[in-house]
Amino acid sequence: MSGADPLAALQAALAAEHAAVYGYGVAGARLRDDARDAARTLWAAHRAKRDRLADLITARRGDPVAAAAAYRLPVQVTSPRTAGLLMAAMEDMLATAYLGLVGVDDARLRALGAQSMQEAAMRACRWRAAPPSSAFPGLGGALSPLPE
C-alpha cells in the first residue's frame, strides 16, 4: 500500500505557508511592542519554512506553487485582538495542511509534517492566549499568552 503523493502534500503545505506569510504581514500592522516582535519573528520563520518547502519541491523536480497576489482572510483585522485571532486561524490552516505530509511514505517528510503540525498547534494556542492542548503530549510546559 502506498501513502499520499509527497509532491501534492508538499505543494499544499507550501500554499498554506504562502497564505500565512501574507496573513502575518496583515496582522502585524495592528500589533505593538512585544506582540509585534513575536509576529515579526514568526513571519520570518514562515518565510524560511516556505523557502524550504519550495526547495524540497524543486528537488523532486516539481514546480513550486506560486503565492497569490492577495488572500481572502478568515478574520477581519481591526485591532490587536483580531490580529491574534487571524494568526491563530493561519496556524490552524497550517496544521491542517501539514497533516497531508504525515501520510506520505518518506519518513523525513512525515517527521517534517508531524513537527510542523505540533508547532502550528502550539502557536495557535499562544495567539488565542489559551492553554495548550493535550493533543500533542510531551511538548513541555505551559505557554504564556502573548502581550497585547
Secondary structure by P-SEA (a helix, b strand, c coil): cccccaaaaaaaaaaaaaaaaaaaaaaaaacccaaaaaaaaaaaaaaaaaaaaaaaaaaacccccccccccccccccccaaaaaaaaaaaaaaaaaaaccccccccaaaaaaaaaaaaaaaaaaaaaacccccccccccccccccccc
